[in-house]
Amino acid sequence: MKPTSPERSRKLTQKMFTIFYSLIQRLKFMCGIAGVIYRNPQDYQKLGADLLSLIRPLESRGFDSCGVGLFGNKIEPPLIKLF
């Protein structure tokens, strides 16, 4: 498989996001699973906003209508010292 440039990877990610978002908007009355995979670390900073825009249309379905799962490298909680 041929490696892609960061710009092409970003464009593909944006295109996939647009497709997922438009599907969720059209299928408001159906169950759905959406996923986001970022291949470029520079895109990680917008993860929260992108996930919220994917699940926002689902929030009117009731108390267990939507949720988010994040998977990746484990990050240790910061050490807090109180004086």
Phi and psi in radians as a Rosetta constraint file:
Dihedral C 1 N 2 CA 2 C 2 CIRCULARHARMONIC -1.345 0.35
Dihedral N 2 CA 2 C 2 N 3 CIRCULARHARMONIC 2.271 0.35
Dihedral C 2 N 3 CA 3 C 3 CIRCULARHARMONIC -1.164 0.35
Dihedral N 3 CA 3 C 3 N 4 CIRCULARHARMONIC 2.586 0.35
Dihedral C 3 N 4 CA 4 C 4 CIRCULARHARMONIC -1.816 0.35
Dihedral N 4 CA 4 C 4 N 5 CIRCULARHARMONIC 2.688 0.35
Dihedral C 4 N 5 CA 5 C 5 CIRCULARHARMONIC -1.298 0.35
Dihedral N 5 CA 5 C 5 N 6 CIRCULARHARMONIC 2.759 0.35
Dihedral C 5 N 6 CA 6 C 6 CIRCULARHARMONIC -1.015 0.35
Dihedral N 6 CA 6 C 6 N 7 CIRCULARHARMONIC -0.652 0.35
Dihedral C 6 N 7 CA 7 C 7 CIRCULARHARMONIC -1.151 0.35
Dihedral N 7 CA 7 C 7 N 8 CIRCULARHARMONIC -0.766 0.35
Dihedral C 7 N 8 CA 8 C 8 CIRCULARHARMONIC -1.139 0.35
Dihedral N 8 CA 8 C 8 N 9 CIRCULARHARMONIC -0.700 0.35
Dihedral C 8 N 9 CA 9 C 9 CIRCULARHARMONIC -1.076 0.35
Dihedral N 9 CA 9 C 9 N 10 CIRCULARHARMONIC -0.744 0.35
Dihedral C 9 N 10 CA 10 C 10 CIRCULARHARMONIC -1.108 0.35
Dihedral N 10 CA 10 C 10 N 11 CIRCULARHARMONIC -0.749 0.35
Dihedral C 10 N 11 CA 11 C 11 CIRCULARHARMONIC -1.127 0.35
Dihedral N 11 CA 11 C 11 N 12 CIRCULARHARMONIC -0.699 0.35
Dihedral C 11 N 12 CA 12 C 12 CIRCULARHARMONIC -1.132 0.35
Dihedral N 12 CA 12 C 12 N 13 CIRCULARHARMONIC -0.713 0.35
Dihedral C 12 N 13 CA 13 C 13 CIRCULARHARMONIC -1.088 0.35
Dihedral N 13 CA 13 C 13 N 14 CIRCULARHARMONIC -0.783 0.35
Dihedral C 13 N 14 CA 14 C 14 CIRCULARHARMONIC -1.095 0.35
Dihedral N 14 CA 14 C 14 N 15 CIRCULARHARMONIC -0.695 0.35
Dihedral C 14 N 15 CA 15 C 15 CIRCULARHARMONIC -1.144 0.35
Dihedral N 15 CA 15 C 15 N 16 CIRCULARHARMONIC -0.761 0.35
Dihedral C 15 N 16 CA 16 C 16 CIRCULARHARMONIC -1.097 0.35
Dihedral N 16 CA 16 C 16 N 17 CIRCULARHARMONIC -0.733 0.35
Dihedral C 16 N 17 CA 17 C 17 CIRCULARHARMONIC -1.059 0.35
Dihedral N 17 CA 17 C 17 N 18 CIRCULARHARMONIC -0.774 0.35
Dihedral C 17 N 18 CA 18 C 18 CIRCULARHARMONIC -1.073 0.35
Dihedral N 18 CA 18 C 18 N 19 CIRCULARHARMONIC -0.719 0.35
Dihedral C 18 N 19 CA 19 C 19 CIRCULARHARMONIC -1.133 0.35
Dihedral N 19 CA 19 C 19 N 20 CIRCULARHARMONIC -0.842 0.35
Dihedral C 19 N 20 CA 20 C 20 CIRCULARHARMONIC -1.028 0.35
Dihedral N 20 CA 20 C 20 N 21 CIRCULARHARMONIC -0.797 0.35
Dihedral C 20 N 21 CA 21 C 21 CIRCULARHARMONIC -1.113 0.35
Dihedral N 21 CA 21 C 21 N 22 CIRCULARHARMONIC -0.746 0.35
Dihedral C 21 N 22 CA 22 C 22 CIRCULARHARMONIC -1.166 0.35
Dihedral N 22 CA 22 C 22 N 23 CIRCULARHARMONIC -0.617 0.35
Dihedral C 22 N 23 CA 23 C 23 CIRCULARHARMONIC -1.133 0.35
Dihedral N 23 CA 23 C 23 N 24 CIRCULARHARMONIC -0.762 0.35
Dihedral C 23 N 24 CA 24 C 24 CIRCULARHARMONIC -1.098 0.35
Dihedral N 24 CA 24 C 24 N 25 CIRCULARHARMONIC -0.701 0.35
Dihedral C 24 N 25 CA 25 C 25 CIRCULARHARMONIC -1.095 0.35
Dihedral N 25 CA 25 C 25 N 26 CIRCULARHARMONIC -0.676 0.35
Dihedral C 25 N 26 CA 26 C 26 CIRCULARHARMONIC -1.354 0.35
Dihedral N 26 CA 26 C 26 N 27 CIRCULARHARMONIC -0.544 0.35
Dihedral C 26 N 27 CA 27 C 27 CIRCULARHARMONIC -1.820 0.35
Dihedral N 27 CA 27 C 27 N 28 CIRCULARHARMONIC 0.820 0.35
Dihedral C 27 N 28 CA 28 C 28 CIRCULARHARMONIC -1.062 0.35
Dihedral N 28 CA 28 C 28 N 29 CIRCULARHARMONIC -0.418 0.35
Dihedral C 28 N 29 CA 29 C 29 CIRCULARHARMONIC -1.814 0.35
Dihedral N 29 CA 29 C 29 N 30 CIRCULARHARMONIC 0.258 0.35
Dihedral C 29 N 30 CA 30 C 30 CIRCULARHARMONIC -2.127 0.35
Dihedral N 30 CA 30 C 30 N 31 CIRCULARHARMONIC 2.728 0.35
Dihedral C 30 N 31 CA 31 C 31 CIRCULARHARMONIC -1.230 0.35
Dihedral N 31 CA 31 C 31 N 32 CIRCULARHARMONIC 2.663 0.35
Dihedral C 31 N 32 CA 32 C 32 CIRCULARHARMONIC -2.781 0.35
Dihedral N 32 CA 32 C 32 N 33 CIRCULARHARMONIC 2.694 0.35
Dihedral C 32 N 33 CA 33 C 33 CIRCULARHARMONIC -2.212 0.35
Dihedral N 33 CA 33 C 33 N 34 CIRCULARHARMONIC 2.279 0.35
Dihedral C 33 N 34 CA 34 C 34 CIRCULARHARMONIC -2.153 0.35
Dihedral N 34 CA 34 C 34 N 35 CIRCULARHARMONIC 2.599 0.35
Dihedral C 34 N 35 CA 35 C 35 CIRCULARHARMONIC -2.391 0.35
Dihedral N 35 CA 35 C 35 N 36 CIRCULARHARMONIC 2.653 0.35
Dihedral C 35 N 36 CA 36 C 36 CIRCULARHARMONIC -2.253 0.35
Dihedral N 36 CA 36 C 36 N 37 CIRCULARHARMONIC 2.226 0.35
Dihedral C 36 N 37 CA 37 C 37 CIRCULARHARMONIC -2.168 0.35
Dihedral N 37 CA 37 C 37 N 38 CIRCULARHARMONIC 2.058 0.35
Dihedral C 37 N 38 CA 38 C 38 CIRCULARHARMONIC -1.738 0.35
Dihedral N 38 CA 38 C 38 N 39 CIRCULARHARMONIC 2.211 0.35
Dihedral C 38 N 39 CA 39 C 39 CIRCULARHARMONIC -1.689 0.35
Dihedral N 39 CA 39 C 39 N 40 CIRCULARHARMONIC -0.247 0.35
Dihedral C 39 N 40 CA 40 C 40 CIRCULARHARMONIC -1.946 0.35
Dihedral N 40 CA 40 C 40 N 41 CIRCULARHARMONIC 2.057 0.35
Dihedral C 40 N 41 CA 41 C 41 CIRCULARHARMONIC -0.992 0.35
Dihedral N 41 CA 41 C 41 N 42 CIRCULARHARMONIC -0.416 0.35
Dihedral C 41 N 42 CA 42 C 42 CIRCULARHARMONIC -1.176 0.35
Dihedral N 42 CA 42 C 42 N 43 CIRCULARHARMONIC -0.337 0.35
Dihedral C 42 N 43 CA 43 C 43 CIRCULARHARMONIC -1.496 0.35
Dihedral N 43 CA 43 C 43 N 44 CIRCULARHARMONIC -0.174 0.35
Dihedral C 43 N 44 CA 44 C 44 CIRCULARHARMONIC -1.039 0.35
Dihedral N 44 CA 44 C 44 N 45 CIRCULARHARMONIC -0.557 0.35
Dihedral C 44 N 45 CA 45 C 45 CIRCULARHARMONIC -1.133 0.35
Dihedral N 45 CA 45 C 45 N 46 CIRCULARHARMONIC -0.371 0.35
Dihedral C 45 N 46 CA 46 C 46 CIRCULARHARMONIC -1.749 0.35
Dihedral N 46 CA 46 C 46 N 47 CIRCULARHARMONIC 0.202 0.35
Dihedral C 46 N 47 CA 47 C 47 CIRCULARHARMONIC -1.011 0.35
Dihedral N 47 CA 47 C 47 N 48 CIRCULARHARMONIC -0.836 0.35
Dihedral C 47 N 48 CA 48 C 48 CIRCULARHARMONIC -1.027 0.35
Dihedral N 48 CA 48 C 48 N 49 CIRCULARHARMONIC -0.824 0.35
Dihedral C 48 N 49 CA 49 C 49 CIRCULARHARMONIC -1.108 0.35
Dihedral N 49 CA 49 C 49 N 50 CIRCULARHARMONIC -0.704 0.35
Dihedral C 49 N 50 CA 50 C 50 CIRCULARHARMONIC -1.172 0.35
Dihedral N 50 CA 50 C 50 N 51 CIRCULARHARMONIC -0.736 0.35
Dihedral C 50 N 51 CA 51 C 51 CIRCULARHARMONIC -1.121 0.35
Dihedral N 51 CA 51 C 51 N 52 CIRCULARHARMONIC -0.736 0.35
Dihedral C 51 N 52 CA 52 C 52 CIRCULARHARMONIC -1.084 0.35
Dihedral N 52 CA 52 C 52 N 53 CIRCULARHARMONIC -0.699 0.35
Dihedral C 52 N 53 CA 53 C 53 CIRCULARHARMONIC -1.203 0.35
Dihedral N 53 CA 53 C 53 N 54 CIRCULARHARMONIC -0.431 0.35
Dihedral C 53 N 54 CA 54 C 54 CIRCULARHARMONIC -1.339 0.35
Dihedral N 54 CA 54 C 54 N 55 CIRCULARHARMONIC -0.643 0.35
Dihedral C 54 N 55 CA 55 C 55 CIRCULARHARMONIC -1.673 0.35
Dihedral N 55 CA 55 C 55 N 56 CIRCULARHARMONIC -0.233 0.35
Dihedral C 55 N 56 CA 56 C 56 CIRCULARHARMONIC -0.969 0.35
Dihedral N 56 CA 56 C 56 N 57 CIRCULARHARMONIC -0.739 0.35
Dihedral C 56 N 57 CA 57 C 57 CIRCULARHARMONIC -1.107 0.35
Dihedral N 57 CA 57 C 57 N 58 CIRCULARHARMONIC -0.311 0.35
Dihedral C 57 N 58 CA 58 C 58 CIRCULARHARMONIC -1.560 0.35
Dihedral N 58 CA 58 C 58 N 59 CIRCULARHARMONIC -0.228 0.35
Dihedral C 58 N 59 CA 59 C 59 CIRCULARHARMONIC -1.201 0.35
Dihedral N 59 CA 59 C 59 N 60 CIRCULARHARMONIC -0.260 0.35
Dihedral C 59 N 60 CA 60 C 60 CIRCULARHARMONIC -1.486 0.35
Dihedral N 60 CA 60 C 60 N 61 CIRCULARHARMONIC 0.108 0.35
Dihedral C 60 N 61 CA 61 C 61 CIRCULARHARMONIC -1.573 0.35
Dihedral N 61 CA 61 C 61 N 62 CIRCULARHARMONIC 0.007 0.35
Dihedral C 61 N 62 CA 62 C 62 CIRCULARHARMONIC 2.107 0.35
Dihedral N 62 CA 62 C 62 N 63 CIRCULARHARMONIC -3.097 0.35
Dihedral C 62 N 63 CA 63 C 63 CIRCULARHARMONIC -1.130 0.35
Dihedral N 63 CA 63 C 63 N 64 CIRCULARHARMONIC -0.493 0.35
Dihedral C 63 N 64 CA 64 C 64 CIRCULARHARMONIC -1.955 0.35
Dihedral N 64 CA 64 C 64 N 65 CIRCULARHARMONIC 0.604 0.35
Dihedral C 64 N 65 CA 65 C 65 CIRCULARHARMONIC -1.349 0.35
Dihedral N 65 CA 65 C 65 N 66 CIRCULARHARMONIC -0.497 0.35
Dihedral C 65 N 66 CA 66 C 66 CIRCULARHARMONIC -2.687 0.35
Dihedral N 66 CA 66 C 66 N 67 CIRCULARHARMONIC 2.823 0.35
Dihedral C 66 N 67 CA 67 C 67 CIRCULARHARMONIC -2.898 0.35
Dihedral N 67 CA 67 C 67 N 68 CIRCULARHARMONIC 2.986 0.35
Dihedral C 67 N 68 CA 68 C 68 CIRCULARHARMONIC -2.324 0.35
Dihedral N 68 CA 68 C 68 N 69 CIRCULARHARMONIC 2.363 0.35
Dihedral C 68 N 69 CA 69 C 69 CIRCULARHARMONIC -2.138 0.35
Dihedral N 69 CA 69 C 69 N 70 CIRCULARHARMONIC 2.278 0.35
Dihedral C 69 N 70 CA 70 C 70 CIRCULARHARMONIC -2.001 0.35
Dihedral N 70 CA 70 C 70 N 71 CIRCULARHARMONIC 2.264 0.35
Dihedral C 70 N 71 CA 71 C 71 CIRCULARHARMONIC -2.194 0.35
Dihedral N 71 CA 71 C 71 N 72 CIRCULARHARMONIC 2.438 0.35
Dihedral C 71 N 72 CA 72 C 72 CIRCULARHARMONIC 2.944 0.35
Dihedral N 72 CA 72 C 72 N 73 CIRCULARHARMONIC -2.805 0.35
Dihedral C 72 N 73 CA 73 C 73 CIRCULARHARMONIC -1.152 0.35
Dihedral N 73 CA 73 C 73 N 74 CIRCULARHARMONIC 2.419 0.35
Dihedral C 73 N 74 CA 74 C 74 CIRCULARHARMONIC -1.220 0.35
Dihedral N 74 CA 74 C 74 N 75 CIRCULARHARMONIC 2.345 0.35
Dihedral C 74 N 75 CA 75 C 75 CIRCULARHARMONIC -1.984 0.35
Dihedral N 75 CA 75 C 75 N 76 CIRCULARHARMONIC 2.168 0.35
Dihedral C 75 N 76 CA 76 C 76 CIRCULARHARMONIC -1.234 0.35
Dihedral N 76 CA 76 C 76 N 77 CIRCULARHARMONIC 2.494 0.35
Dihedral C 76 N 77 CA 77 C 77 CIRCULARHARMONIC -1.150 0.35
Dihedral N 77 CA 77 C 77 N 78 CIRCULARHARMONIC 2.619 0.35
Dihedral C 77 N 78 CA 78 C 78 CIRCULARHARMONIC -1.188 0.35
Dihedral N 78 CA 78 C 78 N 79 CIRCULARHARMONIC 2.590 0.35
Dihedral C 78 N 79 CA 79 C 79 CIRCULARHARMONIC -1.458 0.35
Dihedral N 79 CA 79 C 79 N 80 CIRCULARHARMONIC 2.203 0.35
Dihedral C 79 N 80 CA 80 C 80 CIRCULARHARMONIC -2.026 0.35
Dihedral N 80 CA 80 C 80 N 81 CIRCULARHARMONIC 2.209 0.35
Dihedral C 80 N 81 CA 81 C 81 CIRCULARHARMONIC -1.922 0.35
Dihedral N 81 CA 81 C 81 N 82 CIRCULARHARMONIC 2.292 0.35
Dihedral C 81 N 82 CA 82 C 82 CIRCULARHARMONIC -1.833 0.35
Dihedral N 82 CA 82 C 82 N 83 CIRCULARHARMONIC 2.325 0.35
